[in-house]
Every structure is written in C-alpha cells, then in structure tokens.
Amino acid sequence: MESRVFDVGVYVDQMSLLLGLELRDEYRDGVVANFERINAIATLVNSFLLPDEVEAAPIFEP
C-alpha cells in the first residue's frame, strides 16, 4: 500500500478554491502553519486505539 504525505500547503490552496475564499498572500503562511499544528494534534489523538466497549456519549458533561 502506498503511503501518502499530507501536504498542508496544497490542502489550504485547494480548500480556499473550493470554498470560494480569497486567501491573501500575507495570510497564507499563517493559515498553513495553523493547519500544520491541527494536523499534528489530530495525528496524536488518532494514534490512540480505543477498546470496542467504549461508546460515544450522547451529551458532553464536563
């Protein structure tokens, strides 16, 4: 199976086109940096396997 690398810059460019958002050049680097942080956090969260017995709570109660 081929492993793909997530290119955040390409993702940001494609999503801005898809959503019809004008992303000015002076903001693009900041947006890409934030999505890189989001990707790092999501990768960490998704790396934890949950047992099959775990069920999603219908209501979040802190």
PDB file of N, CA, C and O in Angstrom:
ATOM      1  N   MET A   1       0.843  -1.187   0.000  1.00  0.00           N
ATOM      2  CA  MET A   1       0.000   0.000   0.000  1.00  0.00           C
ATOM      3  C   MET A   1       0.885   1.247   0.000  1.00  0.00           C
ATOM      4  O   MET A   1       1.857   1.326   0.752  1.00  0.00           O
ATOM      5  N   GLU A   2       0.552   2.193  -0.825  1.00  0.00           N
ATOM      6  CA  GLU A   2       1.327   3.417  -0.952  1.00  0.00           C
ATOM      7  C   GLU A   2       0.969   4.390   0.160  1.00  0.00           C
ATOM      8  O   GLU A   2      -0.206   4.667   0.403  1.00  0.00           O
ATOM      9  N   SER A   3       1.994   4.908   0.833  1.00  0.00           N
ATOM     10  CA  SER A   3       1.776   5.887   1.893  1.00  0.00           C
ATOM     11  C   SER A   3       1.821   7.288   1.297  1.00  0.00           C
ATOM     12  O   SER A   3       2.752   7.625   0.565  1.00  0.00           O
ATOM     13  N   ARG A   4       0.834   8.090   1.605  1.00  0.00           N
ATOM     14  CA  ARG A   4       0.768   9.453   1.086  1.00  0.00           C
ATOM     15  C   ARG A   4       1.140  10.438   2.188  1.00  0.00           C
ATOM     16  O   ARG A   4       0.796  10.247   3.355  1.00  0.00           O
ATOM     17  N   VAL A   5       1.835  11.473   1.803  1.00  0.00           N
ATOM     18  CA  VAL A   5       2.197  12.538   2.729  1.00  0.00           C
ATOM     19  C   VAL A   5       1.170  13.650   2.576  1.00  0.00           C
ATOM     20  O   VAL A   5       0.853  14.072   1.464  1.00  0.00           O
ATOM     21  N   PHE A   6       0.661  14.111   3.694  1.00  0.00           N
ATOM     22  CA  PHE A   6      -0.332  15.184   3.688  1.00  0.00           C
ATOM     23  C   PHE A   6       0.383  16.511   3.484  1.00  0.00           C
ATOM     24  O   PHE A   6       1.126  16.960   4.356  1.00  0.00           O
ATOM     25  N   ASP A   7       0.162  17.139   2.332  1.00  0.00           N
ATOM     26  CA  ASP A   7       0.770  18.436   2.017  1.00  0.00           C
ATOM     27  C   ASP A   7      -0.198  19.531   2.433  1.00  0.00           C
ATOM     28  O   ASP A   7      -1.198  19.784   1.760  1.00  0.00           O
ATOM     29  N   VAL A   8       0.107  20.171   3.539  1.00  0.00           N
ATOM     30  CA  VAL A   8      -0.796  21.159   4.118  1.00  0.00           C
ATOM     31  C   VAL A   8      -0.974  22.359   3.193  1.00  0.00           C
ATOM     32  O   VAL A   8      -2.077  22.892   3.075  1.00  0.00           O
ATOM     33  N   GLY A   9       0.098  22.786   2.540  1.00  0.00           N
ATOM     34  CA  GLY A   9       0.006  23.930   1.635  1.00  0.00           C
ATOM     35  C   GLY A   9      -0.949  23.675   0.487  1.00  0.00           C
ATOM     36  O   GLY A   9      -1.747  24.542   0.130  1.00  0.00           O
ATOM     37  N   VAL A  10      -0.869  22.488  -0.090  1.00  0.00           N
ATOM     38  CA  VAL A  10      -1.774  22.113  -1.185  1.00  0.00           C
ATOM     39  C   VAL A  10      -3.209  22.044  -0.666  1.00  0.00           C
ATOM     40  O   VAL A  10      -4.137  22.493  -1.338  1.00  0.00           O
ATOM     41  N   TYR A  11      -3.386  21.485   0.525  1.00  0.00           N
ATOM     42  CA  TYR A  11      -4.718  21.388   1.126  1.00  0.00           C
ATOM     43  C   TYR A  11      -5.335  22.775   1.311  1.00  0.00           C
ATOM     44  O   TYR A  11      -6.490  22.998   0.947  1.00  0.00           O
ATOM     45  N   VAL A  12      -4.569  23.697   1.872  1.00  0.00           N
ATOM     46  CA  VAL A  12      -5.074  25.051   2.106  1.00  0.00           C
ATOM     47  C   VAL A  12      -5.444  25.716   0.783  1.00  0.00           C
ATOM     48  O   VAL A  12      -6.493  26.352   0.679  1.00  0.00           O
ATOM     49  N   ASP A  13      -4.595  25.575  -0.219  1.00  0.00           N
ATOM     50  CA  ASP A  13      -4.883  26.170  -1.525  1.00  0.00           C
ATOM     51  C   ASP A  13      -6.157  25.589  -2.139  1.00  0.00           C
ATOM     52  O   ASP A  13      -6.998  26.326  -2.653  1.00  0.00           O
ATOM     53  N   GLN A  14      -6.290  24.271  -2.082  1.00  0.00           N
ATOM     54  CA  GLN A  14      -7.462  23.627  -2.680  1.00  0.00           C
ATOM     55  C   GLN A  14      -8.738  23.968  -1.927  1.00  0.00           C
ATOM     56  O   GLN A  14      -9.774  24.210  -2.545  1.00  0.00           O
ATOM     57  N   MET A  15      -8.676  23.990  -0.597  1.00  0.00           N
ATOM     58  CA  MET A  15      -9.877  24.299   0.177  1.00  0.00           C
ATOM     59  C   MET A  15     -10.299  25.755  -0.006  1.00  0.00           C
ATOM     60  O   MET A  15     -11.493  26.052  -0.025  1.00  0.00           O
ATOM     61  N   SER A  16      -9.338  26.662  -0.140  1.00  0.00           N
ATOM     62  CA  SER A  16      -9.723  28.056  -0.359  1.00  0.00           C
ATOM     63  C   SER A  16     -10.422  28.213  -1.713  1.00  0.00           C
ATOM     64  O   SER A  16     -11.362  28.998  -1.848  1.00  0.00           O
ATOM     65  N   LEU A  17      -9.952  27.458  -2.712  1.00  0.00           N
ATOM     66  CA  LEU A  17     -10.626  27.487  -4.016  1.00  0.00           C
ATOM     67  C   LEU A  17     -12.006  26.854  -3.933  1.00  0.00           C
ATOM     68  O   LEU A  17     -12.975  27.398  -4.462  1.00  0.00           O
ATOM     69  N   LEU A  18     -12.097  25.712  -3.274  1.00  0.00           N
ATOM     70  CA  LEU A  18     -13.363  25.001  -3.157  1.00  0.00           C
ATOM     71  C   LEU A  18     -14.418  25.829  -2.428  1.00  0.00           C
ATOM     72  O   LEU A  18     -15.589  25.829  -2.808  1.00  0.00           O
ATOM     73  N   LEU A  19     -13.995  26.529  -1.383  1.00  0.00           N
ATOM     74  CA  LEU A  19     -14.927  27.325  -0.589  1.00  0.00           C
ATOM     75  C   LEU A  19     -15.136  28.727  -1.139  1.00  0.00           C
ATOM     76  O   LEU A  19     -15.976  29.476  -0.640  1.00  0.00           O
ATOM     77  N   GLY A  20     -14.373  29.083  -2.166  1.00  0.00           N
ATOM     78  CA  GLY A  20     -14.504  30.405  -2.748  1.00  0.00           C
ATOM     79  C   GLY A  20     -13.964  31.500  -1.844  1.00  0.00           C
ATOM     80  O   GLY A  20     -14.457  32.628  -1.868  1.00  0.00           O
ATOM     81  N   LEU A  21     -12.943  31.171  -1.037  1.00  0.00           N
ATOM     82  CA  LEU A  21     -12.351  32.153  -0.135  1.00  0.00           C
ATOM     83  C   LEU A  21     -11.105  32.749  -0.770  1.00  0.00           C
ATOM     84  O   LEU A  21     -10.259  32.025  -1.294  1.00  0.00           O
ATOM     85  N   GLU A  22     -10.996  34.050  -0.721  1.00  0.00           N
ATOM     86  CA  GLU A  22      -9.789  34.694  -1.213  1.00  0.00           C
ATOM     87  C   GLU A  22      -8.782  34.720  -0.073  1.00  0.00           C
ATOM     88  O   GLU A  22      -8.962  35.444   0.907  1.00  0.00           O
ATOM     89  N   LEU A  23      -7.730  33.936  -0.202  1.00  0.00           N
ATOM     90  CA  LEU A  23      -6.690  33.865   0.822  1.00  0.00           C
ATOM     91  C   LEU A  23      -5.519  34.713   0.348  1.00  0.00           C
ATOM     92  O   LEU A  23      -4.756  34.314  -0.532  1.00  0.00           O
ATOM     93  N   ARG A  24      -5.394  35.884   0.948  1.00  0.00           N
ATOM     94  CA  ARG A  24      -4.333  36.792   0.517  1.00  0.00           C
ATOM     95  C   ARG A  24      -2.973  36.234   0.910  1.00  0.00           C
ATOM     96  O   ARG A  24      -2.831  35.528   1.909  1.00  0.00           O
ATOM     97  N   ASP A  25      -1.975  36.573   0.096  1.00  0.00           N
ATOM     98  CA  ASP A  25      -0.623  36.030   0.270  1.00  0.00           C
ATOM     99  C   ASP A  25      -0.053  36.295   1.659  1.00  0.00           C
ATOM    100  O   ASP A  25       0.652  35.445   2.202  1.00  0.00           O
ATOM    101  N   GLU A  26      -0.340  37.449   2.243  1.00  0.00           N
ATOM    102  CA  GLU A  26       0.236  37.770   3.554  1.00  0.00           C
ATOM    103  C   GLU A  26      -0.348  36.911   4.679  1.00  0.00           C
ATOM    104  O   GLU A  26       0.229  36.856   5.765  1.00  0.00           O
ATOM    105  N   TYR A  27      -1.481  36.239   4.441  1.00  0.00           N
ATOM    106  CA  TYR A  27      -2.095  35.388   5.458  1.00  0.00           C
ATOM    107  C   TYR A  27      -1.857  33.902   5.219  1.00  0.00           C
ATOM    108  O   TYR A  27      -2.027  33.099   6.137  1.00  0.00           O
ATOM    109  N   ARG A  28      -1.474  33.530   4.033  1.00  0.00           N
ATOM    110  CA  ARG A  28      -1.367  32.117   3.669  1.00  0.00           C
ATOM    111  C   ARG A  28      -0.399  31.354   4.578  1.00  0.00           C
ATOM    112  O   ARG A  28      -0.731  30.270   5.057  1.00  0.00           O
ATOM    113  N   ASP A  29       0.788  31.906   4.819  1.00  0.00           N
ATOM    114  CA  ASP A  29       1.765  31.204   5.655  1.00  0.00           C
ATOM    115  C   ASP A  29       1.234  30.938   7.062  1.00  0.00           C
ATOM    116  O   ASP A  29       1.483  29.875   7.630  1.00  0.00           O
ATOM    117  N   GLY A  30       0.509  31.895   7.620  1.00  0.00           N
ATOM    118  CA  GLY A  30      -0.080  31.704   8.944  1.00  0.00           C
ATOM    119  C   GLY A  30      -1.160  30.637   8.949  1.00  0.00           C
ATOM    120  O   GLY A  30      -1.250  29.844   9.886  1.00  0.00           O
ATOM    121  N   VAL A  31      -1.977  30.615   7.910  1.00  0.00           N
ATOM    122  CA  VAL A  31      -3.028  29.599   7.791  1.00  0.00           C
ATOM    123  C   VAL A  31      -2.405  28.214   7.660  1.00  0.00           C
ATOM    124  O   VAL A  31      -2.847  27.262   8.303  1.00  0.00           O
ATOM    125  N   VAL A  32      -1.371  28.107   6.818  1.00  0.00           N
ATOM    126  CA  VAL A  32      -0.686  26.819   6.643  1.00  0.00           C
ATOM    127  C   VAL A  32      -0.059  26.377   7.961  1.00  0.00           C
ATOM    128  O   VAL A  32      -0.144  25.201   8.313  1.00  0.00           O
ATOM    129  N   ALA A  33       0.566  27.288   8.696  1.00  0.00           N
ATOM    130  CA  ALA A  33       1.185  26.945   9.984  1.00  0.00           C
ATOM    131  C   ALA A  33       0.142  26.436  10.971  1.00  0.00           C
ATOM    132  O   ALA A  33       0.392  25.472  11.694  1.00  0.00           O
ATOM    133  N   ASN A  34      -1.025  27.075  11.006  1.00  0.00           N
ATOM    134  CA  ASN A  34      -2.079  26.622  11.918  1.00  0.00           C
ATOM    135  C   ASN A  34      -2.603  25.249  11.525  1.00  0.00           C
ATOM    136  O   ASN A  34      -2.868  24.424  12.398  1.00  0.00           O
ATOM    137  N   PHE A  35      -2.758  24.986  10.230  1.00  0.00           N
ATOM    138  CA  PHE A  35      -3.214  23.673   9.804  1.00  0.00           C
ATOM    139  C   PHE A  35      -2.159  22.601  10.065  1.00  0.00           C
ATOM    140  O   PHE A  35      -2.505  21.443  10.296  1.00  0.00           O
ATOM    141  N   GLU A  36      -0.884  22.967  10.033  1.00  0.00           N
ATOM    142  CA  GLU A  36       0.163  22.006  10.398  1.00  0.00           C
ATOM    143  C   GLU A  36       0.044  21.631  11.868  1.00  0.00           C
ATOM    144  O   GLU A  36       0.225  20.468  12.230  1.00  0.00           O
ATOM    145  N   ARG A  37      -0.261  22.615  12.721  1.00  0.00           N
ATOM    146  CA  ARG A  37      -0.472  22.334  14.151  1.00  0.00           C
ATOM    147  C   ARG A  37      -1.700  21.442  14.350  1.00  0.00           C
ATOM    148  O   ARG A  37      -1.664  20.483  15.121  1.00  0.00           O
ATOM    149  N   ILE A  38      -2.778  21.769  13.650  1.00  0.00           N
ATOM    150  CA  ILE A  38      -4.002  20.972  13.739  1.00  0.00           C
ATOM    151  C   ILE A  38      -3.725  19.535  13.309  1.00  0.00           C
ATOM    152  O   ILE A  38      -4.188  18.593  13.952  1.00  0.00           O
ATOM    153  N   ASN A  39      -2.974  19.365  12.224  1.00  0.00           N
ATOM    154  CA  ASN A  39      -2.635  18.032  11.737  1.00  0.00           C
ATOM    155  C   ASN A  39      -1.814  17.264  12.768  1.00  0.00           C
ATOM    156  O   ASN A  39      -2.047  16.074  12.979  1.00  0.00           O
ATOM    157  N   ALA A  40      -0.861  17.925  13.409  1.00  0.00           N
ATOM    158  CA  ALA A  40      -0.034  17.263  14.416  1.00  0.00           C
ATOM    159  C   ALA A  40      -0.883  16.797  15.606  1.00  0.00           C
ATOM    160  O   ALA A  40      -0.703  15.687  16.105  1.00  0.00           O
ATOM    161  N   ILE A  41      -1.796  17.642  16.048  1.00  0.00           N
ATOM    162  CA  ILE A  41      -2.666  17.286  17.171  1.00  0.00           C
ATOM    163  C   ILE A  41      -3.604  16.148  16.783  1.00  0.00           C
ATOM    164  O   ILE A  41      -3.787  15.209  17.558  1.00  0.00           O
ATOM    165  N   ALA A  42      -4.198  16.219  15.597  1.00  0.00           N
ATOM    166  CA  ALA A  42      -5.114  15.173  15.144  1.00  0.00           C
ATOM    167  C   ALA A  42      -4.397  13.840  14.981  1.00  0.00           C
ATOM    168  O   ALA A  42      -4.960  12.790  15.292  1.00  0.00           O
ATOM    169  N   THR A  43      -3.165  13.873  14.499  1.00  0.00           N
ATOM    170  CA  THR A  43      -2.385  12.642  14.357  1.00  0.00           C
ATOM    171  C   THR A  43      -2.143  12.005  15.716  1.00  0.00           C
ATOM    172  O   THR A  43      -2.249  10.787  15.860  1.00  0.00           O
ATOM    173  N   LEU A  44      -1.819  12.820  16.712  1.00  0.00           N
ATOM    174  CA  LEU A  44      -1.598  12.308  18.067  1.00  0.00           C
ATOM    175  C   LEU A  44      -2.878  11.702  18.641  1.00  0.00           C
ATOM    176  O   LEU A  44      -2.857  10.602  19.192  1.00  0.00           O
ATOM    177  N   VAL A  45      -3.981  12.418  18.512  1.00  0.00           N
ATOM    178  CA  VAL A  45      -5.258  11.925  19.045  1.00  0.00           C
ATOM    179  C   VAL A  45      -5.674  10.630  18.358  1.00  0.00           C
ATOM    180  O   VAL A  45      -6.123   9.693  19.020  1.00  0.00           O
ATOM    181  N   ASN A  46      -5.532  10.570  17.052  1.00  0.00           N
ATOM    182  CA  ASN A  46      -5.946   9.384  16.307  1.00  0.00           C
ATOM    183  C   ASN A  46      -5.011   8.196  16.479  1.00  0.00           C
ATOM    184  O   ASN A  46      -5.340   7.090  16.050  1.00  0.00           O
ATOM    185  N   SER A  47      -3.859   8.400  17.094  1.00  0.00           N
ATOM    186  CA  SER A  47      -2.920   7.289  17.288  1.00  0.00           C
ATOM    187  C   SER A  47      -3.327   6.384  18.453  1.00  0.00           C
ATOM    188  O   SER A  47      -2.813   5.271  18.575  1.00  0.00           O
ATOM    189  N   PHE A  48      -4.239   6.844  19.308  1.00  0.00           N
ATOM    190  CA  PHE A  48      -4.684   6.040  20.442  1.00  0.00           C
ATOM    191  C   PHE A  48      -5.840   5.137  20.029  1.00  0.00           C
ATOM    192  O   PHE A  48      -6.876   5.614  19.566  1.00  0.00           O
ATOM    193  N   LEU A  49      -5.658   3.850  20.197  1.00  0.00           N
ATOM    194  CA  LEU A  49      -6.732   2.907  19.889  1.00  0.00           C
ATOM    195  C   LEU A  49      -7.683   2.836  21.074  1.00  0.00           C
ATOM    196  O   LEU A  49      -7.256   2.810  22.228  1.00  0.00           O
ATOM    197  N   LEU A  50      -8.952   2.806  20.779  1.00  0.00           N
ATOM    198  CA  LEU A  50      -9.970   2.688  21.816  1.00  0.00           C
ATOM    199  C   LEU A  50     -10.533   1.279  21.805  1.00  0.00           C
ATOM    200  O   LEU A  50     -10.701   0.682  20.742  1.00  0.00           O
ATOM    201  N   PRO A  51     -10.826   0.741  22.992  1.00  0.00           N
ATOM    202  CA  PRO A  51     -11.436  -0.582  23.033  1.00  0.00           C
ATOM    203  C   PRO A  51     -12.841  -0.559  22.425  1.00  0.00           C
ATOM    204  O   PRO A  51     -13.496   0.483  22.392  1.00  0.00           O
ATOM    205  N   ASP A  52     -13.287  -1.705  21.949  1.00  0.00           N
ATOM    206  CA  ASP A  52     -14.603  -1.798  21.319  1.00  0.00           C
ATOM    207  C   ASP A  52     -15.743  -1.470  22.287  1.00  0.00           C
ATOM    208  O   ASP A  52     -16.834  -1.094  21.859  1.00  0.00           O
ATOM    209  N   GLU A  53     -15.490  -1.612  23.581  1.00  0.00           N
ATOM    210  CA  GLU A  53     -16.543  -1.372  24.574  1.00  0.00           C
ATOM    211  C   GLU A  53     -16.830   0.114  24.778  1.00  0.00           C
ATOM    212  O   GLU A  53     -17.856   0.464  25.361  1.00  0.00           O
ATOM    213  N   VAL A  54     -15.958   0.980  24.316  1.00  0.00           N
ATOM    214  CA  VAL A  54     -16.131   2.412  24.512  1.00  0.00           C
ATOM    215  C   VAL A  54     -17.243   2.914  23.585  1.00  0.00           C
ATOM    216  O   VAL A  54     -17.255   2.635  22.386  1.00  0.00           O
ATOM    217  N   GLU A  55     -18.175   3.664  24.184  1.00  0.00           N
ATOM    218  CA  GLU A  55     -19.267   4.231  23.407  1.00  0.00           C
ATOM    219  C   GLU A  55     -19.212   5.751  23.495  1.00  0.00           C
ATOM    220  O   GLU A  55     -18.808   6.313  24.513  1.00  0.00           O
ATOM    221  N   ALA A  56     -19.613   6.391  22.439  1.00  0.00           N
ATOM    222  CA  ALA A  56     -19.656   7.854  22.422  1.00  0.00           C
ATOM    223  C   ALA A  56     -20.785   8.316  23.332  1.00  0.00           C
ATOM    224  O   ALA A  56     -21.876   7.746  23.331  1.00  0.00           O
ATOM    225  N   ALA A  57     -20.506   9.358  24.109  1.00  0.00           N
ATOM    226  CA  ALA A  57     -21.530   9.912  24.972  1.00  0.00           C
ATOM    227  C   ALA A  57     -22.475  10.776  24.150  1.00  0.00           C
ATOM    228  O   ALA A  57     -22.014  11.593  23.353  1.00  0.00           O
ATOM    229  N   PRO A  58     -23.782  10.621  24.321  1.00  0.00           N
ATOM    230  CA  PRO A  58     -24.718  11.433  23.544  1.00  0.00           C
ATOM    231  C   PRO A  58     -24.680  12.913  23.934  1.00  0.00           C
ATOM    232  O   PRO A  58     -25.007  13.779  23.123  1.00  0.00           O
ATOM    233  N   ILE A  59     -24.285  13.196  25.165  1.00  0.00           N
ATOM    234  CA  ILE A  59     -24.196  14.578  25.664  1.00  0.00           C
ATOM    235  C   ILE A  59     -22.893  14.720  26.415  1.00  0.00           C
ATOM    236  O   ILE A  59     -22.563  13.894  27.266  1.00  0.00           O
ATOM    237  N   PHE A  60     -22.142  15.784  26.097  1.00  0.00           N
ATOM    238  CA  PHE A  60     -20.898  16.044  26.819  1.00  0.00           C
ATOM    239  C   PHE A  60     -21.233  16.738  28.131  1.00  0.00           C
ATOM    240  O   PHE A  60     -21.880  17.784  28.156  1.00  0.00           O
ATOM    241  N   GLU A  61     -20.774  16.124  29.223  1.00  0.00           N
ATOM    242  CA  GLU A  61     -20.965  16.728  30.547  1.00  0.00           C
ATOM    243  C   GLU A  61     -19.602  16.790  31.227  1.00  0.00           C
ATOM    244  O   GLU A  61     -19.062  15.758  31.626  1.00  0.00           O
ATOM    245  N   PRO A  62     -19.042  17.995  31.363  1.00  0.00           N
ATOM    246  CA  PRO A  62     -17.714  18.114  31.995  1.00  0.00           C
ATOM    247  C   PRO A  62     -17.734  17.753  33.455  1.00  0.00           C
ATOM    248  O   PRO A  62     -16.698  17.804  34.117  1.00  0.00           O
TER     249      PRO A  62
END
